[in-house]
Amino acid sequence: MSFYIYHQEGDRYRVVAPVKLTGPKGVLALYLQSKADEDTPFAWQLSDAKLIELAAPELDPAEHVIAIDMMPESLVEVCLFRVTFIQGASEYDESEVVLASKLLEQGKLTTTAQQFKKDFTITPGDRTRQSLEAMRLTGGTTRGNYFWAKPKMDIGAAVCPSTHKPAEMLTK
């Protein structure tokens, strides 16, 4: 998965920079290591605004979003979801994580996907699709390499219609 920070002006989105959530120097590693004195399991949640604040403190979270590029290799299609929050429960060396997101833009394009994703205006349509994805992070509050991994309970992801009970939790 590729993550990017976008500047948002109404329905227009312009890419600002890629954001590194994972890895030893990633946003999640730095956040979790700052909680080394917490008891485990350490329960946490990072909103979209807090993720932007941690990734790029110079940016205004009210004007920016983090998007997941679900089809980074596609030439003529795009599937972007906006991260709404990441929550987890961390031990000293690993974390169980849920990534929540909402549809930002999806479909076939008349230009290349690479060009479109740099600067686009969302098309009219249904934006109620939401996703919850369970993952594991190979790092916790004190150590690890902080990469995505298969969760211990492999339940995968769920895409929920807006009227489904889990989707209501995402709109908080």
KEGUFI-542900 format. One record per residue: residue number from 1; residue in one letter; x, y, z of N, C-alpha, C in turn. Coordinates in nm, 3 decimals. Atoms other than C-alpha are relative to their C-alpha. Layout:
% residues N
SITE    n  res     n.c1     n.c2     n.c3    ca.c1    ca.c2    ca.c3     c.c1     c.c2     c.c3
SITE  NUM    A        X        Y        Z        X        Y        Z        X        Y        Z
...
This chain:
% residues 172
SITE    n  res     n.c1     n.c2     n.c3    ca.c1    ca.c2    ca.c3     c.c1     c.c2     c.c3
SITE    1    M    0.083   -0.117    0.000    0.000    0.000    0.000    0.088    0.124    0.000
SITE    2    S   -0.071   -0.128    0.006    0.120    0.348   -0.085   -0.087    0.107    0.064
SITE    3    F    0.071   -0.106   -0.069    0.022    0.644    0.133    0.054    0.135   -0.045
SITE    4    Y   -0.039   -0.134    0.044    0.023    1.010    0.025   -0.078    0.104    0.079
SITE    5    I    0.070   -0.115   -0.056   -0.062    1.342    0.185   -0.047    0.085   -0.117
SITE    6    Y    0.061   -0.087    0.100   -0.298    1.552   -0.028   -0.047    0.128    0.065
SITE    7    H    0.060   -0.126   -0.040   -0.389    1.917    0.005   -0.140    0.002   -0.058
SITE    8    Q    0.139    0.000    0.044   -0.768    1.953   -0.016   -0.056    0.141    0.000
SITE    9    E    0.074   -0.125    0.013   -0.955    2.257   -0.143   -0.135   -0.036   -0.060
SITE   10    G    0.130    0.042    0.049   -1.323    2.166   -0.168    0.008   -0.141   -0.057
SITE   11    D   -0.005    0.130    0.068   -1.345    1.881   -0.422    0.132   -0.024   -0.072
SITE   12    R   -0.129    0.013    0.070   -0.990    1.936   -0.552    0.107   -0.051    0.097
SITE   13    Y   -0.107    0.060   -0.078   -0.695    1.730   -0.426    0.131    0.009   -0.077
SITE   14    R   -0.132   -0.011    0.062   -0.328    1.798   -0.498    0.100   -0.072    0.090
SITE   15    V   -0.095    0.077   -0.080   -0.056    1.556   -0.388    0.109    0.092    0.054
SITE   16    V   -0.105   -0.078   -0.065    0.191    1.706   -0.142    0.127   -0.084    0.010
SITE   17    A   -0.117    0.085   -0.019    0.420    1.414   -0.061   -0.044   -0.140    0.039
SITE   18    P    0.027    0.133   -0.056    0.436    1.043    0.006    0.021    0.006    0.150
SITE   19    V   -0.019    0.005   -0.145    0.410    0.956    0.373    0.037   -0.143    0.037
SITE   20    K   -0.052    0.130   -0.042    0.600    0.671    0.535   -0.058   -0.031    0.138
SITE   21    L    0.060    0.040   -0.127    0.382    0.511    0.802    0.078   -0.110    0.068
SITE   22    T   -0.067    0.117   -0.055    0.590    0.195    0.847    0.152    0.011   -0.013
SITE   23    G   -0.146    0.002    0.000    0.956    0.105    0.887    0.053    0.058    0.129
SITE   24    P   -0.060   -0.045   -0.125    1.197    0.188    1.170   -0.008    0.151    0.023
SITE   25    K    0.009   -0.146   -0.012    1.171    0.564    1.098   -0.139    0.052   -0.039
SITE   26    G    0.135   -0.038    0.042    0.801    0.563    1.000   -0.079    0.064    0.113
SITE   27    V    0.087   -0.069   -0.095    0.525    0.758    1.171   -0.046   -0.092    0.113
SITE   28    L    0.050    0.091   -0.103    0.389    0.452    1.354    0.111   -0.042    0.096
SITE   29    A   -0.114    0.037   -0.085    0.733    0.348    1.484    0.033    0.113    0.098
SITE   30    L   -0.036   -0.114   -0.086    0.810    0.695    1.616   -0.108    0.025    0.105
SITE   31    Y    0.109   -0.018   -0.095    0.467    0.726    1.777    0.005   -0.108    0.109
SITE   32    L    0.002    0.109   -0.099    0.478    0.382    1.944    0.122    0.004    0.092
SITE   33    Q   -0.119   -0.006   -0.083    0.836    0.424    2.065   -0.009    0.114    0.102
SITE   34    S    0.019   -0.109   -0.097    0.729    0.749    2.233   -0.087   -0.045    0.118
SITE   35    K    0.088    0.054   -0.104    0.493    0.532    2.443    0.065   -0.119    0.072
SITE   36    A   -0.074    0.113   -0.058    0.765    0.295    2.573   -0.030   -0.020    0.148
SITE   37    D    0.027    0.012   -0.143    0.670    0.367    2.936   -0.143   -0.045    0.031
SITE   38    E    0.139    0.042   -0.020    0.305    0.265    2.885   -0.006   -0.149    0.031
SITE   39    D    0.024    0.142   -0.026    0.174   -0.064    3.020   -0.049   -0.065   -0.128
SITE   40    T    0.050    0.073    0.117    0.106   -0.330    2.758   -0.105   -0.100    0.044
SITE   41    P    0.017   -0.056    0.132   -0.112   -0.405    2.587   -0.041    0.147    0.007
SITE   42    F    0.027   -0.143    0.008   -0.116   -0.034    2.504   -0.100    0.023   -0.112
SITE   43    A    0.105   -0.028    0.099   -0.442    0.063    2.327    0.014    0.144   -0.047
SITE   44    W   -0.020   -0.133    0.056   -0.416    0.360    2.093   -0.087    0.020   -0.124
SITE   45    Q    0.071   -0.037    0.123   -0.595    0.543    1.811    0.055    0.132   -0.050
SITE   46    L   -0.049   -0.121    0.064   -0.460    0.801    1.569   -0.101    0.043   -0.107
SITE   47    S    0.094   -0.054    0.098   -0.714    1.014    1.382    0.077    0.045   -0.124
SITE   48    D   -0.065   -0.051    0.122   -0.644    1.140    1.030    0.076    0.129    0.030
SITE   49    A   -0.068   -0.126   -0.034   -0.558    1.482    1.176    0.128   -0.025    0.078
SITE   50    K   -0.119    0.031   -0.080   -0.315    1.333    1.428    0.109   -0.063   -0.086
SITE   51    L   -0.098    0.060    0.091   -0.147    1.124    1.155    0.071    0.108   -0.082
SITE   52    I   -0.061   -0.110    0.077   -0.090    1.440    0.948    0.092    0.082    0.090
SITE   53    E   -0.082   -0.075   -0.095    0.039    1.623    1.255    0.133   -0.071    0.027
SITE   54    L   -0.122    0.077   -0.026    0.290    1.343    1.320    0.089   -0.011   -0.125
SITE   55    A   -0.075    0.020    0.124    0.392    1.296    0.955    0.059    0.130   -0.055
SITE   56    A   -0.042   -0.130    0.057    0.418    1.664    0.856   -0.052    0.112    0.089
SITE   57    P    0.049   -0.099   -0.098    0.384    1.902    1.154   -0.021    0.139   -0.058
SITE   58    E    0.015   -0.132    0.061    0.413    2.203    0.924   -0.131    0.017   -0.076
SITE   59    L    0.125   -0.006    0.076    0.084    2.117    0.747   -0.121    0.014    0.092
SITE   60    D    0.125   -0.017   -0.073   -0.264    2.216    0.863   -0.089   -0.122   -0.025
SITE   61    P    0.083    0.120    0.020   -0.464    1.894    0.922   -0.140    0.031   -0.054
SITE   62    A    0.132   -0.038    0.051   -0.786    2.083    0.838   -0.002    0.012   -0.152
SITE   63    E   -0.009   -0.017    0.145   -0.661    2.127    0.480    0.068   -0.117   -0.071
SITE   64    H   -0.073    0.112    0.058   -0.492    1.791    0.425   -0.063   -0.133    0.039
SITE   65    V    0.047    0.136   -0.027   -0.581    1.422    0.406    0.113   -0.096   -0.034
SITE   66    I   -0.091    0.107    0.039   -0.384    1.099    0.390   -0.082   -0.099   -0.081
SITE   67    A    0.070    0.093    0.089   -0.488    0.875    0.102    0.085   -0.125   -0.021
SITE   68    I   -0.063    0.128    0.032   -0.411    0.510    0.034   -0.023   -0.023   -0.149
SITE   69    D    0.010    0.035    0.142   -0.338    0.425   -0.328   -0.013   -0.151   -0.009
SITE   70    M    0.026    0.144    0.004   -0.498    0.082   -0.366    0.044   -0.064   -0.131
SITE   71    M   -0.043    0.053    0.131   -0.385    0.046   -0.729    0.122    0.078   -0.049
SITE   72    P   -0.115   -0.083    0.036   -0.036    0.202   -0.741    0.063   -0.035   -0.135
SITE   73    E   -0.062    0.043    0.126    0.069    0.003   -1.050   -0.091    0.017   -0.121
SITE   74    S    0.094   -0.012    0.111   -0.242    0.069   -1.260    0.035    0.117   -0.091
SITE   75    L   -0.028   -0.106    0.097   -0.200    0.273   -1.577   -0.121    0.087   -0.028
SITE   76    V    0.119   -0.075    0.042   -0.561    0.376   -1.647   -0.116   -0.007    0.098
SITE   77    E    0.103    0.003   -0.104   -0.757    0.314   -1.326    0.056    0.055    0.129
SITE   78    V   -0.041   -0.055   -0.129   -0.750    0.476   -0.986   -0.093   -0.053    0.108
SITE   79    C    0.079    0.040   -0.116   -0.866    0.360   -0.643    0.069    0.060    0.123
SITE   80    L   -0.056   -0.072   -0.114   -0.791    0.605   -0.362   -0.100    0.000    0.114
SITE   81    F    0.081   -0.007   -0.121   -0.925    0.577   -0.008    0.065    0.100    0.094
SITE   82    R   -0.048   -0.097   -0.099   -0.893    0.851    0.258    0.007   -0.069    0.135
SITE   83    V   -0.016    0.059   -0.132   -0.755    0.727    0.590   -0.081    0.083    0.100
SITE   84    T    0.077   -0.070   -0.102   -0.998    0.813    0.871    0.063   -0.019    0.139
SITE   85    F   -0.077    0.022   -0.122   -0.804    0.655    1.158    0.074   -0.133   -0.008
SITE   86    I   -0.070    0.126   -0.021   -0.561    0.383    1.259   -0.003   -0.023    0.150
SITE   87    Q   -0.001    0.032   -0.143   -0.604    0.210    1.592    0.067   -0.134    0.022
SITE   88    G   -0.069    0.124   -0.026   -0.418   -0.067    1.761    0.013   -0.032    0.146
SITE   89    A   -0.038    0.045   -0.132   -0.313   -0.262    2.063    0.142   -0.052   -0.014
SITE   90    S   -0.142    0.030    0.015    0.061   -0.285    2.110    0.059   -0.067    0.122
SITE   91    E   -0.086    0.061   -0.100    0.287   -0.515    2.305    0.136    0.068   -0.015
SITE   92    Y   -0.132   -0.061    0.011    0.656   -0.440    2.342    0.060   -0.013   -0.140
SITE   93    D   -0.067    0.025    0.127    0.751   -0.590    2.004   -0.095   -0.025   -0.118
SITE   94    E    0.094    0.015    0.110    0.433   -0.615    1.794   -0.130    0.072    0.032
SITE   95    S    0.127   -0.072   -0.016    0.099   -0.446    1.736   -0.105   -0.060   -0.093
SITE   96    E    0.115    0.034    0.084   -0.241   -0.555    1.611   -0.066    0.132   -0.036
SITE   97    V    0.042   -0.130    0.051   -0.377   -0.274    1.395   -0.124   -0.013   -0.086
SITE   98    V    0.113   -0.013    0.091   -0.702   -0.173    1.224    0.014    0.134   -0.070
SITE   99    L   -0.007   -0.119    0.084   -0.686    0.075    0.937   -0.140    0.027   -0.053
SITE  100    A    0.134   -0.038    0.047   -1.014    0.257    0.865    0.014    0.108   -0.107
SITE  101    S   -0.008   -0.098    0.110   -1.071    0.447    0.541   -0.135    0.012   -0.070
SITE  102    K    0.121   -0.027    0.079   -1.341    0.596    0.318    0.041    0.025   -0.144
SITE  103    L   -0.028   -0.020    0.142   -1.359    0.603   -0.061    0.020    0.147   -0.031
SITE  104    L   -0.028   -0.136    0.046   -1.205    0.916   -0.211   -0.028    0.010   -0.150
SITE  105    E    0.022   -0.002    0.146   -1.195    0.840   -0.586    0.031   -0.138   -0.056
SITE  106    Q   -0.021    0.129    0.063   -1.227    0.530   -0.801   -0.058    0.002   -0.141
SITE  107    G    0.056    0.015    0.133   -1.273    0.451   -1.168    0.106   -0.002   -0.108
SITE  108    K   -0.088   -0.005    0.117   -1.127    0.433   -1.517    0.021    0.145   -0.039
SITE  109    L   -0.039   -0.137    0.029   -0.953    0.742   -1.645    0.018    0.023   -0.150
SITE  110    T   -0.031   -0.036    0.139   -0.909    0.928   -1.973    0.145    0.047   -0.012
SITE  111    T   -0.142   -0.036   -0.004   -0.553    1.021   -1.868    0.072   -0.114    0.074
SITE  112    T   -0.070    0.104   -0.075   -0.282    0.813   -1.701   -0.029    0.015    0.148
SITE  113    A    0.025   -0.002   -0.143   -0.336    0.720   -1.338    0.107    0.082    0.071
SITE  114    Q   -0.110   -0.074   -0.062    0.004    0.862   -1.248   -0.023    0.151   -0.010
SITE  115    Q    0.026   -0.142    0.019   -0.088    1.203   -1.393   -0.122    0.044    0.081
SITE  116    F    0.124   -0.033   -0.070   -0.440    1.201   -1.245    0.025    0.018    0.150
SITE  117    K   -0.019   -0.001   -0.145   -0.320    1.129   -0.889    0.080    0.120    0.050
SITE  118    K   -0.076   -0.118   -0.041   -0.100    1.439   -0.886   -0.090    0.116    0.037
SITE  119    D    0.088   -0.114   -0.019   -0.391    1.685   -0.901   -0.134   -0.035   -0.063
SITE  120    F    0.128    0.041    0.055   -0.757    1.593   -0.940   -0.117    0.062    0.075
SITE  121    T    0.127   -0.039   -0.061   -1.114    1.696   -0.869   -0.086   -0.125    0.004
SITE  122    I    0.078    0.122   -0.011   -1.335    1.419   -0.737   -0.124    0.009   -0.089
SITE  123    T    0.117    0.008    0.088   -1.611    1.307   -0.971   -0.125   -0.020    0.085
SITE  124    P    0.123    0.024   -0.075   -1.975    1.306   -0.861   -0.022   -0.150    0.016
SITE  125    G    0.027    0.142   -0.022   -2.079    0.975   -0.712   -0.010   -0.035    0.146
SITE  126    D    0.018    0.053   -0.134   -2.133    0.763   -0.408    0.134   -0.011    0.072
SITE  127    R   -0.124    0.005   -0.080   -1.863    0.810   -0.143   -0.025   -0.068    0.134
SITE  128    T    0.035    0.061   -0.128   -2.023    0.594    0.125    0.079   -0.127    0.030
SITE  129    R   -0.078    0.123   -0.027   -1.794    0.290    0.084    0.110    0.029    0.099
SITE  130    Q   -0.100   -0.012   -0.104   -1.575    0.241    0.383    0.071   -0.133    0.015
SITE  131    S   -0.079    0.121   -0.012   -1.305   -0.010    0.460    0.063   -0.008    0.138
SITE  132    L   -0.074    0.031   -0.122   -1.170   -0.169    0.776    0.095   -0.113   -0.034
SITE  133    E   -0.097    0.104    0.031   -0.851   -0.366    0.735    0.082   -0.032    0.124
SITE  134    A   -0.077    0.046   -0.115   -0.693   -0.573    1.011    0.138   -0.041   -0.047
SITE  135    M   -0.139    0.031    0.033   -0.314   -0.597    1.003    0.079   -0.014    0.129
SITE  136    R   -0.093    0.005   -0.113   -0.020   -0.658    1.228    0.119    0.088   -0.038
SITE  137    L   -0.120   -0.080    0.018    0.276   -0.427    1.270    0.111   -0.072    0.075
SITE  138    T   -0.110    0.075   -0.060    0.610   -0.598    1.338    0.086    0.088    0.090
SITE  139    G   -0.066   -0.086   -0.096    0.695   -0.352    1.612   -0.101    0.044    0.104
SITE  140    G    0.087   -0.043   -0.108    0.557   -0.234    1.943    0.054    0.124    0.068
SITE  141    T   -0.039   -0.122   -0.071    0.627    0.021    2.213    0.150    0.012    0.027
SITE  142    T   -0.145   -0.011   -0.028    0.995   -0.067    2.257    0.091   -0.051   -0.110
SITE  143    R   -0.092    0.055    0.101    1.128   -0.261    1.959   -0.077   -0.060   -0.117
SITE  144    G    0.055    0.062    0.119    1.071   -0.408    1.616    0.050    0.069   -0.125
SITE  145    N   -0.038   -0.067    0.125    1.116   -0.322    1.249   -0.118    0.074   -0.062
SITE  146    Y    0.117   -0.082    0.031    0.760   -0.181    1.211   -0.046   -0.009   -0.145
SITE  147    F    0.056    0.021    0.134    0.647   -0.333    0.882   -0.135   -0.069    0.013
SITE  148    W    0.128    0.068    0.001    0.298   -0.451    0.790    0.022   -0.150   -0.011
SITE  149    A   -0.004    0.147    0.006    0.238   -0.824    0.839   -0.143   -0.052    0.012
SITE  150    K    0.129    0.067   -0.013   -0.048   -1.070    0.832   -0.038   -0.003    0.148
SITE  151    P    0.039    0.004   -0.141   -0.251   -1.042    1.153   -0.006   -0.143    0.053
SITE  152    K    0.007    0.134   -0.060   -0.252   -1.335    1.396   -0.134   -0.066   -0.030
SITE  153    M    0.133    0.048    0.038   -0.626   -1.371    1.335   -0.028    0.059   -0.137
SITE  154    D    0.008   -0.049    0.137   -0.643   -1.340    0.958   -0.145    0.019   -0.043
SITE  155    I    0.139   -0.028    0.037   -0.982   -1.175    0.912   -0.008    0.090   -0.124
SITE  156    G   -0.002   -0.079    0.123   -0.874   -0.956    0.619   -0.062    0.136    0.015
SITE  157    A    0.059   -0.133    0.003   -1.071   -0.647    0.530   -0.149   -0.012   -0.024
SITE  158    A    0.144   -0.007    0.027   -1.435   -0.545    0.512   -0.031    0.134   -0.062
SITE  159    V    0.050   -0.123    0.061   -1.588   -0.291    0.278   -0.147    0.008    0.036
SITE  160    C    0.133   -0.009   -0.059   -1.906   -0.167    0.441   -0.084    0.107   -0.068
SITE  161    P    0.090   -0.106    0.043   -2.208    0.017    0.303   -0.023    0.096    0.116
SITE  162    S    0.010   -0.101   -0.105   -2.280    0.335    0.496   -0.106   -0.033    0.104
SITE  163    T    0.105    0.032   -0.095   -2.587    0.184    0.667    0.037   -0.116    0.091
SITE  164    H   -0.045    0.113   -0.081   -2.394   -0.111    0.814    0.055    0.052    0.132
SITE  165    K   -0.039   -0.043   -0.133   -2.322   -0.085    1.187    0.148    0.040    0.011
SITE  166    P   -0.139   -0.043   -0.012   -1.935   -0.081    1.160    0.028    0.132   -0.072
SITE  167    A   -0.023   -0.124    0.074   -1.956    0.203    0.907   -0.039    0.121    0.084
SITE  168    E    0.041   -0.110   -0.084   -2.136    0.419    1.162    0.112    0.040    0.095
SITE  169    M   -0.111   -0.029   -0.089   -1.834    0.392    1.389    0.106    0.085   -0.070
SITE  170    L   -0.102   -0.073    0.075   -1.612    0.537    1.113   -0.034    0.147   -0.016
SITE  171    T    0.041   -0.138    0.025   -1.812    0.860    1.087    0.013    0.089    0.121
SITE  172    K   -0.019   -0.081   -0.122   -1.729    0.978    1.440    0.097    0.110   -0.024
